């Protein structure tokens, strides 16, 4: 990975950590790292907003289901505008068209395949 791409992944990760710290979490308690960032951004979501389909550098990680803990299995990529709207929801049921839920489920299935291939050491 070249330096420019590395910086993009680092910025994406740092923005997520900053959001979580604002919620009261300590950085050491956030189980999310640069490899998680790479897998999700590039391999799973392919730098595309799960809501709008837009691809650009201004995407951010968002906790998909606010009722579940932050983890690699509960994060999606969204545009800032989509993320702001999503942040208003305490429950995501019925907030999006059915095709969005289907798309998210497919992305999470893809993620599970990637994590399974990495083996038992990748268990978070």
Residue pairs with C-beta under 8 A, 6 or more apart in sequence:
1 9
1 38
8 41
8 57
9 34
9 37
9 38
9 41
10 34
10 37
12 37
12 41
12 59
12 60
12 61
13 32
13 33
13 34
13 36
13 37
13 61
15 60
15 61
16 30
16 32
16 37
16 60
16 61
16 75
17 27
17 30
17 32
20 27
20 30
20 70
21 27
25 70
30 70
31 71
31 124
32 70
32 71
32 72
32 75
36 72
36 75
37 61
39 72
39 111
39 114
39 115
40 61
40 72
40 75
40 77
40 111
41 47
41 59
41 77
43 110
43 114
44 107
44 110
44 111
44 114
45 76
45 77
45 107
46 55
47 55
47 56
47 57
47 59
47 77
48 54
48 55
48 59
48 77
49 55
49 59
49 77
49 78
49 79
49 82
50 76
50 77
50 78
50 100
50 103
50 104
50 107
51 78
51 79
51 82
51 86
51 96
51 100
52 78
52 79
52 82
54 79
56 79
58 79
58 80
59 77
59 78
59 79
60 77
60 78
60 79
60 80
60 83
61 75
61 76
61 77
62 75
62 76
62 77
62 78
62 82
62 83
62 86
62 87
63 70
63 74
63 75
64 74
64 75
64 76
64 92
64 104
65 74
65 92
66 89
66 90
66 91
66 92
67 90
67 91
68 74
71 124
72 111
72 115
72 124
73 108
73 111
73 112
76 104
76 107
78 86
86 92
89 95
115 122
